[in-house]
Amino acid sequence: MSTAPLSSFSPALFSLAGRRALITGSGQGIGLTLARGLAAAGASLVLNDRDPARLAAAVAQMRAEGFTAEGRAFDVAQSTEVEAALAPLENEVGAIDILVNNAGIHRRAPLESMPLELWQEVLDVNLTSAFLVTRTVVPGMIRRGAGKIINLCSLNCEVSRPTIANYAAAKGGLKMLTRAMAVEWARHNIQTNGLGPGYMRTAMTGTLTVDPEFDRFIRARTPAGRWGEPRELVGTAVFLASPAADFVNGQILYVDGGLLAAL
Ligand SMILES: NC(=O)c1ccc[n+]([C@@H]2O[C@H](COP(=O)([O-])OP(=O)(O)OC[C@H]3O[C@@H](n4cnc5c(N)ncnc54)[C@H](O)[C@@H]3O)[C@@H](O)[C@H]2O)c1
């Protein structure tokens, strides 16, 4: 008779103890909330932002909450800054086991009059940055034969709205970059997945949440009938960063109150 346990569940499946996570754009908003969540699950943190004052405040906040946190200020869209900050990082702080490509921006304009600079900036910060940061961090993961990469996707990986063609093109590209990373590095035991928030209350959506017409639209369009809060993304991020997701690869997990399921 088999003596194998009926269930191999253990809370350790979701533990990040002993892991180190680098989260880009984590000076505020979703990035900072995810950083706090990963730290509460056991990870030590390397925070990043292009705004040094915001970054310093976030690092101080994480330390005040009892977590281990370092900060690196750089612009994720500038390849020379990324290289200068990240190439020496593992020697300075230790292995990066978890990478969260979170930094992102919105720059809205009608497509027919969108300046090239606005198109390019959004593509650079939301898509090219994930390529630049990941290709600098992943060699260490390949050497160790383990790593978790989480790319901050969006409902706009799947659907668009007027005036956000640059953002939708970038996030659509990020979805496929996620799958490309998954298939390319699966053999090194690296899992790459996307976390796709619905409409969340952050600085990025600040002008939208106080626009009564848009607020009504979101509440009507979202089956849950409300905006999401960044903390509601934490469980999914911890799952994707944890041993529980060791065979989950190339997926985009939407946390959207059911929006994408509804017509
Ligand atoms: N808020 C939402 O409803 C929502 C929905 C779907 C996806 N997202 C995605 O989640 C991520 C975080 O969004 P948020 O709402 O927390 O935004 P936010 O504007 O509140 O915070 C973004 C942070 O990233 C930093 N940042 C911006 N550009 C950077 C760069 N080039 N280099 C380094 N840091 C940079 C900013 O300084 C800021 O601290 C983004 O990728 C966004 O596209 C947000």
PDBQT file of the ligand as one rigid body, heavy atoms in Angstrom, charges set to zero:
ROOT
HETATM    1  N1  LIG A 301      -3.352  51.376 -12.319  1.00  0.00    +0.000 N 
HETATM    2  C1  LIG A 301      -3.979  50.543 -13.108  1.00  0.00    +0.000 C 
HETATM    3  O1  LIG A 301      -5.212  50.501 -13.150  1.00  0.00    +0.000 OA
HETATM    4  C2  LIG A 301      -3.191  49.594 -13.978  1.00  0.00    +0.000 A 
HETATM    5  C3  LIG A 301      -3.911  48.668 -14.751  1.00  0.00    +0.000 A 
HETATM    6  C4  LIG A 301      -3.208  47.774 -15.546  1.00  0.00    +0.000 A 
HETATM    7  C5  LIG A 301      -1.838  47.786 -15.580  1.00  0.00    +0.000 A 
HETATM    8  N2  LIG A 301      -1.151  48.694 -14.816  1.00  0.00    +0.000 N 
HETATM    9  C6  LIG A 301       0.306  48.641 -14.912  1.00  0.00    +0.000 C 
HETATM   10  O2  LIG A 301       0.857  48.505 -13.606  1.00  0.00    +0.000 OA
HETATM   11  C7  LIG A 301       2.130  49.134 -13.563  1.00  0.00    +0.000 C 
HETATM   12  C8  LIG A 301       2.185  50.113 -12.385  1.00  0.00    +0.000 C 
HETATM   13  O3  LIG A 301       1.161  51.079 -12.554  1.00  0.00    +0.000 OA
HETATM   14  P1  LIG A 301       0.719  52.104 -11.395  1.00  0.00    +0.000 P 
HETATM   15  O4  LIG A 301      -0.728  52.319 -11.584  1.00  0.00    +0.000 OA
HETATM   16  O5  LIG A 301       1.232  51.632 -10.091  1.00  0.00    +0.000 OA
HETATM   17  O6  LIG A 301       1.487  53.415 -11.886  1.00  0.00    +0.000 OA
HETATM   18  P2  LIG A 301       2.020  54.661 -11.032  1.00  0.00    +0.000 P 
HETATM   19  O7  LIG A 301       2.113  55.784 -12.013  1.00  0.00    +0.000 OA
HETATM   20  O8  LIG A 301       1.227  54.857  -9.787  1.00  0.00    +0.000 OA
HETATM   21  O9  LIG A 301       3.487  54.218 -10.587  1.00  0.00    +0.000 OA
HETATM   22  C9  LIG A 301       4.483  53.928 -11.548  1.00  0.00    +0.000 C 
HETATM   23  C10 LIG A 301       5.855  54.131 -10.935  1.00  0.00    +0.000 C 
HETATM   24  O10 LIG A 301       6.817  53.796 -11.957  1.00  0.00    +0.000 OA
HETATM   25  C11 LIG A 301       7.805  54.811 -12.001  1.00  0.00    +0.000 C 
HETATM   26  N3  LIG A 301       8.343  54.889 -13.372  1.00  0.00    +0.000 N 
HETATM   27  C12 LIG A 301       7.708  55.366 -14.456  1.00  0.00    +0.000 A 
HETATM   28  N4  LIG A 301       8.527  55.334 -15.510  1.00  0.00    +0.000 NA
HETATM   29  C13 LIG A 301       9.706  54.820 -15.077  1.00  0.00    +0.000 A 
HETATM   30  C14 LIG A 301      10.951  54.557 -15.695  1.00  0.00    +0.000 A 
HETATM   31  N5  LIG A 301      11.135  54.839 -16.986  1.00  0.00    +0.000 N 
HETATM   32  N6  LIG A 301      11.950  54.019 -14.959  1.00  0.00    +0.000 NA
HETATM   33  C15 LIG A 301      11.764  53.742 -13.641  1.00  0.00    +0.000 A 
HETATM   34  N7  LIG A 301      10.607  54.008 -12.986  1.00  0.00    +0.000 NA
HETATM   35  C16 LIG A 301       9.592  54.536 -13.701  1.00  0.00    +0.000 A 
HETATM   36  C17 LIG A 301       7.090  56.105 -11.598  1.00  0.00    +0.000 C 
HETATM   37  O11 LIG A 301       8.017  57.090 -11.138  1.00  0.00    +0.000 OA
HETATM   38  C18 LIG A 301       6.135  55.582 -10.517  1.00  0.00    +0.000 C 
HETATM   39  O12 LIG A 301       6.719  55.623  -9.221  1.00  0.00    +0.000 OA
HETATM   40  C19 LIG A 301       2.332  49.773 -14.927  1.00  0.00    +0.000 C 
HETATM   41  O13 LIG A 301       3.092  48.922 -15.765  1.00  0.00    +0.000 OA
HETATM   42  C20 LIG A 301       0.927  49.916 -15.463  1.00  0.00    +0.000 C 
HETATM   43  O14 LIG A 301       0.890  49.955 -16.872  1.00  0.00    +0.000 OA
HETATM   44  C21 LIG A 301      -1.793  49.593 -14.033  1.00  0.00    +0.000 A 
ENDROOT
TORSDOF 0
